[in-house]
Each structure stands twice: as C-alpha cells, then as structure tokens.
C-alpha cells in the first residue's frame, strides 16, 4: 500500500532544490535561457516542467522570471532549477554584452515614470 500522493504545488521550495538557497551558476531573473527540446529519462518532475515550457516556445528563449511565473514557482527556486539544468547541459544561458544593457539613468527614468502612473 502506498502513502498519500503529494500535490506537486505543495512541495516546499527547499525540497525542490535539495536544501540549496543559491544557484551554482549566476542566473538572474532577467536572464534569457534556451533549452534542448525533448526530455531525458531520469529528470525530476520540476526539470521536466521547466523543459516542457520550451516545447511550446518553438525554439525561442525565455526569461527566468517567465519560467517562474508560468510554473508558479518562487523566483529563487526557479533560479536554482535553471542553474542545475545549465550544468547538466540541457539549457544554455544567453550571453549579452555589457554595452547591450541600457544605461542606469534610463532605467531610473522609466521607474520614476511608472511610479508616477501608479
């Protein structure tokens, strides 16, 4: 006789990450990641759910924040799961150049504009 079945949404974040609180790779919420299509045997349910999002994206990338939102996972947990998949060679992190980033003053002006609208 088996025990009660766990709802995957009720699994605590520290269980999903094996007790880790930080990703082993520098993965930020705004990081754009790409995944291999398909799944491999032996992946845990969370890894399959993350990779499953990319099947619908038709080869496009997703921001880590988008993954967290789509799967209703805490951002910190998602960062760790994505870092694990990168280390396993199942995902890649898009590498941007520093000159691709907007200047801080532009970001501050956008932030002030958004606050004024709220």
C-alpha positions in Angstrom: 0.0 0.0 0.0 1.4 3.4 -0.9 1.2 6.6 1.0 -0.9 9.6 0.1 0.1 11.2 -3.2 1.7 14.6 -2.9 0.4 17.5 -5.0 3.4 19.0 -6.8 2.3 22.5 -6.0 2.5 21.7 -2.3 6.2 20.7 -2.3 8.3 23.1 -0.3 11.0 25.1 -2.2 13.8 23.7 -0.1 12.8 20.2 -1.1 12.7 21.1 -4.8 16.3 22.5 -4.6 17.8 19.8 -2.2 18.1 22.4 0.5 20.1 24.9 -1.5 19.4 28.6 -1.3 21.6 29.9 -4.1 22.1 28.8 -7.7 25.6 27.4 -8.5 25.6 29.5 -11.8 24.9 33.2 -12.0 21.3 33.0 -13.2 19.3 36.2 -12.8 15.5 36.6 -13.2 16.1 38.7 -16.3 18.5 36.1 -17.8 17.4 34.7 -21.1 17.8 30.9 -21.4 17.3 28.4 -24.2 16.6 24.7 -23.7 17.2 21.5 -25.6 13.9 20.0 -26.9 12.6 16.8 -25.6 13.2 15.2 -22.2 15.7 12.8 -20.9 14.9 9.8 -18.7 15.7 10.3 -15.1 14.9 14.0 -14.9 12.9 15.1 -11.8 9.4 16.4 -12.3 10.4 20.0 -11.9 13.1 19.8 -14.6 10.6 18.2 -16.9 8.1 21.0 -16.3 10.8 23.7 -17.0 11.9 22.0 -20.2 8.3 21.4 -21.2 7.8 25.2 -21.4 10.3 25.3 -24.3 8.4 22.8 -26.4 5.6 25.5 -26.8 8.1 28.3 -27.4 9.2 26.8 -30.8 12.9 27.2 -30.1 12.7 30.7 -28.6 14.3 31.7 -25.3 12.5 32.5 -22.0 13.5 34.8 -19.2 13.9 33.0 -15.9 11.1 35.3 -14.5 8.8 34.0 -17.2 9.6 30.4 -16.2 8.9 31.1 -12.5 5.6 32.8 -13.4 4.4 30.1 -15.8 5.1 27.3 -13.3 4.0 29.3 -10.2 7.4 28.7 -8.5 9.3 31.1 -6.3 11.9 33.0 -8.3 14.7 31.8 -6.0 13.7 28.2 -6.6 13.4 28.7 -10.3 16.9 30.2 -10.5 18.4 27.1 -8.8 16.4 24.7 -11.0 17.6 26.6 -14.2 21.2 26.6 -12.9 21.0 22.8 -12.4 19.7 22.4 -16.0 22.5 24.6 -17.3 25.1 22.4 -15.5 23.5 19.3 -17.0 23.9 20.7 -20.5 20.1 20.9 -21.0 19.9 24.6 -21.1 22.1 27.5 -22.2 22.3 31.0 -20.9 22.2 33.7 -23.5 25.4 35.8 -23.1 24.8 39.5 -23.6 27.5 42.1 -23.8 27.7 44.9 -21.2 27.1 47.5 -23.9 23.7 45.8 -24.6 22.4 46.9 -21.3 20.5 50.2 -21.0 22.2 53.0 -19.0 21.2 53.3 -15.4 19.7 56.8 -15.9 17.3 55.4 -18.5 16.1 52.7 -16.1 15.7 55.3 -13.3 13.6 57.5 -15.6 11.4 54.6 -16.5 11.0 53.6 -12.9 10.0 57.2 -11.9 7.5 57.3 -14.8 5.9 54.0 -13.7 5.7 55.2 -10.1 4.0 58.4 -11.3 1.4 56.3 -13.1 0.6 54.2 -10.0 
